[in-house]
Amino acid sequence: MRSLYSVLALLSASVLASTAVLAMSATDQMAAKRRISLEYRHRMELCKNLPGDAAEICEQQAKGQAEMARAALASRRKPVGRSPL
């Protein structure tokens, strides 16, 4: 039983340490935001060459991918300190 507690303690410590590594500095956040913005603009430029509905679909996909990237960035900015284990 004692070894089980030590394994659980070690596991929780490693999870907490890994979430601390995911936290980003301010310069990293700004660089990631800029990269997301540039990727979004590039995708929108590619959509301009498509006809009709294909262009609209392409634009919606570009917006969705940018939103997902921003959400992933926000989750890395404020990592969760507790593990569900």
Secondary structure as GFF3:
##gff-version 3
##sequence-region A 1 85
A	DSSP	alpha_helix	2	22	.	.	.	ID=ss1
A	DSSP	alpha_helix	26	47	.	.	.	ID=ss2
A	DSSP	alpha_helix	52	77	.	.	.	ID=ss3
###
